[in-house]
Amino acid sequence: MPKLTFNVSPECFSANDEVILKAFKQHLHNYKVKSMGQAPQELIDCAFDLFHITRTQARSIRQLEVKLGIRPEERKPA
């Protein structure tokens, strides 16, 4: 997997969260992004914020579904 190098602006949600940054890079690799060199900083920041928001909302929705009994509770491996 080639290494993607880019920075997100400090104003972005979770800009200093290494776990989110790693997940975002993995997401870009899944979509076969080879380079971020030509992307404007604003586009990178927007994509990162949208990734963060989507991930956070998906987690909240799952928790709500468990609470309402729509989705079974996820078991953590022992």
N, CA, C and O atoms as a GROMACS GRO file, in nm:
protein
  312
    1MET      N    1   0.085  -0.117   0.000
    1MET     CA    2   0.000   0.000   0.000
    1MET      C    3   0.090   0.124   0.000
    1MET      O    4   0.166   0.144   0.095
    2PRO      N    5   0.083   0.209  -0.105
    2PRO     CA    6   0.166   0.328  -0.107
    2PRO      C    7   0.125   0.424   0.005
    2PRO      O    8   0.008   0.430   0.045
    3LYS      N    9   0.221   0.499   0.054
    3LYS     CA   10   0.195   0.589   0.165
    3LYS      C   11   0.135   0.720   0.114
    3LYS      O   12   0.192   0.786   0.027
    4LEU      N   13   0.019   0.756   0.168
    4LEU     CA   14  -0.044   0.883   0.135
    4LEU      C   15   0.008   0.988   0.234
    4LEU      O   16   0.005   0.967   0.355
    5THR      N   17   0.053   1.098   0.181
    5THR     CA   18   0.099   1.204   0.269
    5THR      C   19   0.014   1.328   0.247
    5THR      O   20   0.000   1.378   0.135
    6PHE      N   21  -0.043   1.375   0.355
    6PHE     CA   22  -0.124   1.496   0.353
    6PHE      C   23  -0.142   1.542   0.497
    6PHE      O   24  -0.117   1.467   0.591
    7ASN      N   25  -0.185   1.664   0.512
    7ASN     CA   26  -0.215   1.718   0.645
    7ASN      C   27  -0.356   1.774   0.642
    7ASN      O   28  -0.401   1.827   0.540
    8VAL      N   29  -0.424   1.762   0.754
    8VAL     CA   30  -0.553   1.828   0.768
    8VAL      C   31  -0.531   1.951   0.855
    8VAL      O   32  -0.444   1.953   0.942
    9SER      N   33  -0.609   2.052   0.831
    9SER     CA   34  -0.597   2.177   0.907
    9SER      C   35  -0.638   2.155   1.052
    9SER      O   36  -0.723   2.071   1.081
   10PRO      N   37  -0.577   2.230   1.142
   10PRO     CA   38  -0.610   2.215   1.284
   10PRO      C   39  -0.757   2.245   1.316
   10PRO      O   40  -0.808   2.202   1.419
   11GLU      N   41  -0.824   2.318   1.228
   11GLU     CA   42  -0.966   2.352   1.250
   11GLU      C   43  -1.059   2.234   1.224
   11GLU      O   44  -1.176   2.238   1.264
   12CYS      N   45  -1.010   2.129   1.159
   12CYS     CA   46  -1.094   2.013   1.127
   12CYS      C   47  -1.132   1.937   1.254
   12CYS      O   48  -1.060   1.938   1.353
   13PHE      N   49  -1.249   1.872   1.248
   13PHE     CA   50  -1.290   1.786   1.358
   13PHE      C   51  -1.184   1.678   1.378
   13PHE      O   52  -1.139   1.618   1.280
   14SER      N   53  -1.145   1.653   1.500
   14SER     CA   54  -1.050   1.545   1.534
   14SER      C   55  -0.921   1.550   1.455
   14SER      O   56  -0.865   1.446   1.422
   15ALA      N   57  -0.874   1.669   1.424
   15ALA     CA   58  -0.752   1.683   1.344
   15ALA      C   59  -0.630   1.619   1.411
   15ALA      O   60  -0.537   1.578   1.342
   16ASN      N   61  -0.630   1.610   1.542
   16ASN     CA   62  -0.516   1.552   1.614
   16ASN      C   63  -0.538   1.408   1.655
   16ASN      O   64  -0.454   1.350   1.725
   17ASP      N   65  -0.649   1.349   1.614
   17ASP     CA   66  -0.681   1.211   1.652
   17ASP      C   67  -0.617   1.114   1.554
   17ASP      O   68  -0.663   1.100   1.440
   18GLU      N   69  -0.511   1.046   1.598
   18GLU     CA   70  -0.437   0.956   1.510
   18GLU      C   71  -0.522   0.838   1.462
   18GLU      O   72  -0.502   0.788   1.351
   19VAL      N   73  -0.616   0.792   1.544
   19VAL     CA   74  -0.702   0.680   1.506
   19VAL      C   75  -0.792   0.719   1.388
   19VAL      O   76  -0.807   0.644   1.293
   20ILE      N   77  -0.850   0.838   1.396
   20ILE     CA   78  -0.936   0.886   1.288
   20ILE      C   79  -0.854   0.911   1.162
   20ILE      O   80  -0.897   0.878   1.052
   21LEU      N   81  -0.736   0.970   1.177
   21LEU     CA   82  -0.650   0.994   1.061
   21LEU      C   83  -0.612   0.863   0.992
   21LEU      O   84  -0.612   0.854   0.869
   22LYS      N   85  -0.580   0.761   1.070
   22LYS     CA   86  -0.545   0.631   1.013
   22LYS      C   87  -0.666   0.570   0.940
   22LYS      O   88  -0.652   0.514   0.832
   23ALA      N   89  -0.783   0.580   1.001
   23ALA     CA   90  -0.905   0.528   0.938
   23ALA      C   91  -0.935   0.602   0.808
   23ALA      O   92  -0.978   0.541   0.710
   24PHE      N   93  -0.913   0.733   0.807
   24PHE     CA   94  -0.935   0.814   0.686
   24PHE      C   95  -0.839   0.772   0.576
   24PHE      O   96  -0.880   0.758   0.460
   25LYS      N   97  -0.713   0.751   0.610
   25LYS     CA   98  -0.615   0.705   0.510
   25LYS      C   99  -0.654   0.569   0.455
   25LYS      O  100  -0.642   0.544   0.335
   26GLN      N  101  -0.702   0.479   0.542
   26GLN     CA  102  -0.746   0.347   0.497
   26GLN      C  103  -0.865   0.361   0.403
   26GLN      O  104  -0.875   0.290   0.302
   27HIS      N  105  -0.955   0.452   0.436
   27HIS     CA  106  -1.072   0.478   0.352
   27HIS      C  107  -1.028   0.526   0.213
   27HIS      O  108  -1.084   0.483   0.112
   28LEU      N  109  -0.929   0.615   0.209
   28LEU     CA  110  -0.878   0.663   0.081
   28LEU      C  111  -0.812   0.550   0.003
   28LEU      O  112  -0.827   0.542  -0.119
   29HIS      N  113  -0.740   0.463   0.071
   29HIS     CA  114  -0.678   0.348   0.004
   29HIS      C  115  -0.785   0.254  -0.052
   29HIS      O  116  -0.768   0.198  -0.160
   30ASN      N  117  -0.896   0.238   0.021
   30ASN     CA  118  -1.006   0.153  -0.027
   30ASN      C  119  -1.061   0.205  -0.160
   30ASN      O  120  -1.105   0.128  -0.245
   31TYR      N  121  -1.057   0.336  -0.176
   31TYR     CA  122  -1.104   0.398  -0.300
   31TYR      C  123  -0.991   0.418  -0.401
   31TYR      O  124  -1.006   0.487  -0.501
   32LYS      N  125  -0.876   0.355  -0.371
   32LYS     CA  126  -0.761   0.352  -0.461
   32LYS      C  127  -0.703   0.491  -0.492
   32LYS      O  128  -0.656   0.516  -0.602
   33VAL      N  129  -0.708   0.580  -0.392
   33VAL     CA  130  -0.645   0.710  -0.406
   33VAL      C  131  -0.494   0.690  -0.399
   33VAL      O  132  -0.444   0.632  -0.302
   34LYS      N  133  -0.423   0.735  -0.499
   34LYS     CA  134  -0.279   0.715  -0.507
   34LYS      C  135  -0.200   0.834  -0.452
   34LYS      O  136  -0.090   0.817  -0.399
   35SER      N  137  -0.257   0.954  -0.464
   35SER     CA  138  -0.185   1.074  -0.423
   35SER      C  139  -0.284   1.182  -0.385
   35SER      O  140  -0.394   1.191  -0.440
   36MET      N  141  -0.243   1.264  -0.292
   36MET     CA  142  -0.324   1.381  -0.253
   36MET      C  143  -0.252   1.509  -0.292
   36MET      O  144  -0.294   1.619  -0.255
   37GLY      N  145  -0.142   1.495  -0.367
   37GLY     CA  146  -0.057   1.608  -0.400
   37GLY      C  147  -0.126   1.721  -0.475
   37GLY      O  148  -0.096   1.838  -0.452
   38GLN      N  149  -0.218   1.688  -0.564
   38GLN     CA  150  -0.285   1.791  -0.645
   38GLN      C  151  -0.413   1.842  -0.581
   38GLN      O  152  -0.473   1.938  -0.631
   39ALA      N  153  -0.457   1.780  -0.472
   39ALA     CA  154  -0.584   1.821  -0.410
   39ALA      C  155  -0.564   1.950  -0.330
   39ALA      O  156  -0.470   1.961  -0.252
   40PRO      N  157  -0.653   2.047  -0.349
   40PRO     CA  158  -0.644   2.169  -0.268
   40PRO      C  159  -0.669   2.136  -0.120
   40PRO      O  160  -0.743   2.043  -0.088
   41GLN      N  161  -0.608   2.213  -0.032
   41GLN     CA  162  -0.621   2.190   0.112
   41GLN      C  163  -0.767   2.193   0.156
   41GLN      O  164  -0.808   2.116   0.242
   42GLU      N  165  -0.845   2.281   0.097
   42GLU     CA  166  -0.987   2.292   0.132
   42GLU      C  167  -1.061   2.162   0.104
   42GLU      O  168  -1.148   2.121   0.181
   43LEU      N  169  -1.027   2.097  -0.007
   43LEU     CA  170  -1.091   1.971  -0.043
   43LEU      C  171  -1.053   1.860   0.055
   43LEU      O  172  -1.138   1.781   0.095
   44ILE      N  173  -0.927   1.855   0.092
   44ILE     CA  174  -0.881   1.755   0.188
   44ILE      C  175  -0.952   1.775   0.322
   44ILE      O  176  -0.998   1.679   0.383
   45ASP      N  177  -0.960   1.900   0.366
   45ASP     CA  178  -1.025   1.931   0.493
   45ASP      C  179  -1.173   1.894   0.489
   45ASP      O  180  -1.226   1.838   0.585
   46CYS      N  181  -1.239   1.926   0.380
   46CYS     CA  182  -1.382   1.894   0.365
   46CYS      C  183  -1.403   1.743   0.368
   46CYS      O  184  -1.493   1.694   0.436
   47ALA      N  185  -1.322   1.670   0.293
   47ALA     CA  186  -1.335   1.524   0.289
   47ALA      C  187  -1.311   1.463   0.427
   47ALA      O  188  -1.382   1.372   0.468
   48PHE      N  189  -1.212   1.514   0.499
   48PHE     CA  190  -1.182   1.462   0.633
   48PHE      C  191  -1.298   1.491   0.729
   48PHE      O  192  -1.339   1.403   0.804
   49ASP      N  193  -1.350   1.614   0.726
   49ASP     CA  194  -1.463   1.648   0.813
   49ASP      C  195  -1.585   1.562   0.782
   49ASP      O  196  -1.651   1.514   0.874
   50LEU      N  197  -1.614   1.542   0.654
   50LEU     CA  198  -1.728   1.458   0.617
   50LEU      C  199  -1.708   1.314   0.662
   50LEU      O  200  -1.802   1.248   0.708
   51PHE      N  201  -1.586   1.263   0.650
   51PHE     CA  202  -1.554   1.128   0.697
   51PHE      C  203  -1.579   1.119   0.848
   51PHE      O  204  -1.641   1.024   0.896
   52HIS      N  205  -1.530   1.217   0.922
   52HIS     CA  206  -1.547   1.220   1.067
   52HIS      C  207  -1.695   1.225   1.104
   52HIS      O  208  -1.741   1.149   1.190
   53ILE      N  209  -1.770   1.314   1.040
   53ILE     CA  210  -1.912   1.330   1.071
   53ILE      C  211  -1.988   1.202   1.040
   53ILE      O  212  -2.068   1.156   1.122
   54THR      N  213  -1.963   1.144   0.924
   54THR     CA  214  -2.032   1.021   0.884
   54THR      C  215  -2.002   0.907   0.981
   54THR      O  216  -2.092   0.833   1.021
   55ARG      N  217  -1.877   0.893   1.017
   55ARG     CA  218  -1.836   0.787   1.110
   55ARG      C  219  -1.901   0.806   1.247
   55ARG      O  220  -1.949   0.710   1.308
   56THR      N  221  -1.903   0.930   1.296
   56THR     CA  222  -1.963   0.961   1.426
   56THR      C  223  -2.114   0.936   1.423
   56THR      O  224  -2.169   0.877   1.517
   57GLN      N  225  -2.180   0.979   1.317
   57GLN     CA  226  -2.324   0.961   1.307
   57GLN      C  227  -2.361   0.814   1.295
   57GLN      O  228  -2.460   0.770   1.353
   58ALA      N  229  -2.283   0.737   1.220
   58ALA     CA  230  -2.311   0.593   1.206
   58ALA      C  231  -2.302   0.525   1.342
   58ALA      O  232  -2.385   0.440   1.375
   59ARG      N  233  -2.201   0.563   1.421
   59ARG     CA  234  -2.185   0.505   1.555
   59ARG      C  235  -2.305   0.542   1.644
   59ARG      O  236  -2.356   0.458   1.717
   60SER      N  237  -2.349   0.668   1.637
   60SER     CA  238  -2.463   0.713   1.716
   60SER      C  239  -2.591   0.641   1.676
   60SER      O  240  -2.671   0.603   1.762
   61ILE      N  241  -2.610   0.622   1.547
   61ILE     CA  242  -2.730   0.552   1.498
   61ILE      C  243  -2.730   0.408   1.546
   61ILE      O  244  -2.834   0.358   1.588
   62ARG      N  245  -2.613   0.340   1.538
   62ARG     CA  246  -2.605   0.202   1.587
   62ARG      C  247  -2.641   0.194   1.735
   62ARG      O  248  -2.716   0.106   1.776
   63GLN      N  249  -2.590   0.287   1.815
   63GLN     CA  250  -2.619   0.287   1.958
   63GLN      C  251  -2.767   0.310   1.983
   63GLN      O  252  -2.825   0.247   2.072
   64LEU      N  253  -2.828   0.398   1.906
   64LEU     CA  254  -2.972   0.424   1.919
   64LEU      C  255  -3.054   0.301   1.881
   64LEU      O  256  -3.152   0.268   1.948
   65GLU      N  257  -3.014   0.234   1.774
   65GLU     CA  258  -3.085   0.114   1.731
   65GLU      C  259  -3.076   0.004   1.837
   65GLU      O  260  -3.173  -0.068   1.860
   66VAL      N  261  -2.963  -0.009   1.901
   66VAL     CA  262  -2.948  -0.107   2.010
   66VAL      C  263  -3.040  -0.069   2.125
   66VAL      O  264  -3.109  -0.153   2.180
   67LYS      N  265  -3.039   0.059   2.160
   67LYS     CA  266  -3.122   0.107   2.270
   67LYS      C  267  -3.270   0.084   2.244
   67LYS      O  268  -3.346   0.052   2.336
   68LEU      N  269  -3.313   0.101   2.118
   68LEU     CA  270  -3.454   0.083   2.081
   68LEU      C  271  -3.489  -0.064   2.052
   68LEU      O  272  -3.606  -0.096   2.029
   69GLY      N  273  -3.390  -0.151   2.054
   69GLY     CA  274  -3.415  -0.292   2.029
   69GLY      C  275  -3.425  -0.328   1.882
   69GLY      O  276  -3.468  -0.439   1.848
   70ILE      N  277  -3.388  -0.238   1.794
   70ILE     CA  278  -3.394  -0.263   1.650
   70ILE      C  279  -3.275  -0.348   1.606
   70ILE      O  280  -3.287  -0.431   1.515
   71ARG      N  281  -3.162  -0.328   1.669
   71ARG     CA  282  -3.038  -0.398   1.635
   71ARG      C  283  -2.991  -0.472   1.759
   71ARG      O  284  -2.993  -0.417   1.869
   72PRO      N  285  -2.947  -0.597   1.743
   72PRO     CA  286  -2.893  -0.668   1.860
   72PRO      C  287  -2.764  -0.603   1.907
   72PRO      O  288  -2.689  -0.545   1.828
   73GLU      N  289  -2.740  -0.614   2.036
   73GLU     CA  290  -2.619  -0.556   2.093
   73GLU      C  291  -2.496  -0.627   2.038
   73GLU      O  292  -2.493  -0.750   2.030
   74GLU      N  293  -2.397  -0.550   2.001
   74GLU     CA  294  -2.274  -0.608   1.946
   74GLU      C  295  -2.193  -0.668   2.061
   74GLU      O  296  -2.171  -0.604   2.164
   75ARG      N  297  -2.150  -0.790   2.040
   75ARG     CA  298  -2.067  -0.856   2.141
   75ARG      C  299  -1.921  -0.828   2.110
   75ARG      O  300  -1.878  -0.834   1.995
   76LYS      N  301  -1.846  -0.797   2.214
   76LYS     CA  302  -1.702  -0.776   2.198
   76LYS      C  303  -1.632  -0.909   2.213
   76LYS      O  304  -1.667  -0.989   2.299
   77PRO      N  305  -1.532  -0.933   2.127
   77PRO     CA  306  -1.460  -1.061   2.137
   77PRO      C  307  -1.393  -1.075   2.272
   77PRO      O  308  -1.346  -0.978   2.331
   78ALA      N  309  -1.389  -1.200   2.321
   78ALA     CA  310  -1.332  -1.225   2.454
   78ALA      C  311  -1.182  -1.218   2.454
   78ALA      O  312  -1.120  -1.237   2.558
   0.00000   0.00000   0.00000
